[in-house]
Amino acid sequence: MITTMAASCSLVCCEEERDSDKAVIVRFSNGNVQNAEKLGFTMYKNADETNPRKKSRRIMAAESDRLSYVGNNFGAGSLKCNNLCKYYVGVLNKETMHMEVHCAELFNMQPVIPGEIEESAKTQDPTQTYRDKVDSLIEAFGTNKQKRALSSRRLNQVGSDTLQQAVAKAANTVIDQKGLEALQQEVAETEAQGELAFHLPPCNAGADRPEDVYLFDDFLSPVEFASLGQAGTKMASLTPEELKKMRDDGGCLSVVKHLENLPSVGEARDKISRCAFYLSLLLNLARQRSITRKFGQEEGCPRNIQSKLFKTFTVESFNNGRVQNVVSSSMRSKLAAYSLALLLHMSHMTCDITLLHRDLAITEARMIDVAKSMGLTLIKLPRVKAEEDGVRDTNRQAALVLPLVKYEQFMERPKRKKFH
C-alpha cells in the first residue's frame, strides 16, 4: 500500500514483521544525548524461545566513556506504554523518496552506577513479606497511634504463638501416652454418641431395675395414657379376621403380635392395648414423608397425642410457600428408638427387632445400631424345627439387661488400591 504524502515523498507500509524486526527507540531518563555516535548499543534477548512470556524479553545496553545505561521491556523498570499502544518509525529513503514504516519498541535507559545495585540488593530482604515492609514504614514514619497499634498487635502475636506452642506440646504428650489409634477410637465413640444422643429417649443408666432405665412416663405421660382409653378399647376388640387383614397388609406386624397374645382381663390387657395403638401410630408415621393435620384422625387419635407426634417426630419445612411437617432420616432413627423402648415395656424388657425393622421400613443393620446405642443385649436364637414348615430361622431379639452393654465403635479403614 502506497500513500502519497507530498509531491516529492510517498509512504510505504512494510510487510508483516516479527518481534525481532522491530525498530528500537531509546530515551534517557537523566537527559538528552549530545552525541549519539559516541554510544555503543547492544541488544540482548532471552534464550528461551519456547516460553511465550520470555521469548519477547529484551535488554538494551548503552555504554559511553562516563556511564553505562540499561533498559529493558520487562520488569519494574519497563515502560507500560508498550503494552497499551503500538509505536511506528518512518525511515526515509532519500534516493527513492519512499518512507518505510516499521514497528517500534521503546526502552527507558537508566544510568547504572557501579556498586549501587549490590548495596540495594543487600538492604532488601527477599524473605520479607508485605506486612513486614508496612510495619517497617510505620516504625520509621508512622504516627503515635499507628505505632501503639503495631506494638499491641505484636504483643498479641507473641501470646498467640506461645499458646499454640503450649497446645502442641500438650497434644504431643497425650498422643505419646495413649497412642494415636486409641485417641482416634475415643473421638469416633464421642462423635457417634453425640449423633445418636439427640435421637435416643431419656436414659437412666444407673437405675436399679430394667423398667427404670427408660421410664414409661417419658413416652406417655399419665394424661396422654388416659386419653388413649377409647382407642385402646377399640384395638382390644379387633376380631381374628381383622387381625389377619392387618398381618396381610403388613407394616404393623409388631402390633399384631401383641394383640394376638393379649391378656384376657385386667390392667395388663388395657395397658398393652393402649400401647399397641400408640405403637401403630409410630410405625405409620415412620413410613410417611410429609404429614398433614389429618394424620391419625381416621384411627381415632386424640388431639393431644397428635400434637405430641408432630412436635417430637417431625421437622417443619417450607414447600411452595406453605409449612409442612416432614419425617426426615434422623427422625426415622428417633422413631425406631422410641418404638423399641415402648416394645420393651410391652414384652417384659425384650423385643423382636426383626419384626420392628420391617415395620419401620429400615434396614436390619440400622435397627441393630439403634439397639446398640441404647445399650441393649442382642440375642440370636438358634434354629428350631417347626411342626409343618420344617426348619425355620428365628428372629433376632433385643433385651434390656443391667448393666447396659457398651459396644465398641468399629472404625473401617479404607482399602488401598493395588496397581498392576
Disulfide bonds with the S-S distance in Angstrom:
none
